[in-house]
């Protein structure tokens, strides 16, 4: 019998102009209108025991909009896209089609000179280990304000899926993905949850 010892809520940050134009993210700001929606999300979350946030500006702005005092955690950063950061996906494909193909198919590839998906996954695994050590100490959930790539990597770790499945998971801005720490393992409980006007994220 599995016993849930704690909950980890992974919140993707509010959208940015790069999100809208399908560009590889740099350290841009979140959209103002989206931050107001982030503030509304706060009432749908369960009690938060401790909160962490990626160092990225858009993530810190999202955490601030929630009114939550979050600890900056470098492990939560989005993948480093190197020379592709800030550039539209279509533009990079036209310029370096083989590089993009290799990056999409090989988790160890880093044609942009930044970080591979394997390196991102290692960070996600390290963060999950860190959070697991906190589970059972309090009654509230752990919140992490982070990025789509990190959420994908954490989900694959939780379900034991290979990194080749990375692109089969979609993560929307301001959506919540919930992982449960059971008896010695992570489990995926919810993916891409977004609140309704009267809906609250309750335990299952």
Secondary structure, DSSP 8 states (H G I E B T S, - for coil): -----EEEEEEE---BHHHHTTB---S--B-HHHHHHHHHHGGGS--EEEEEE-SSHHHHHHHHHHT---EE-GGG-----GGGTTSBHHHHHHH-HHHHHHHHH-TT--TTSS--HHHHHHHHHHHHHHHHTTTTSSSSEEEEEE-HHHHHHHHHHHHT--GGGGGG----TT-EEEEEE-SSSEEEEEEEE---SS------
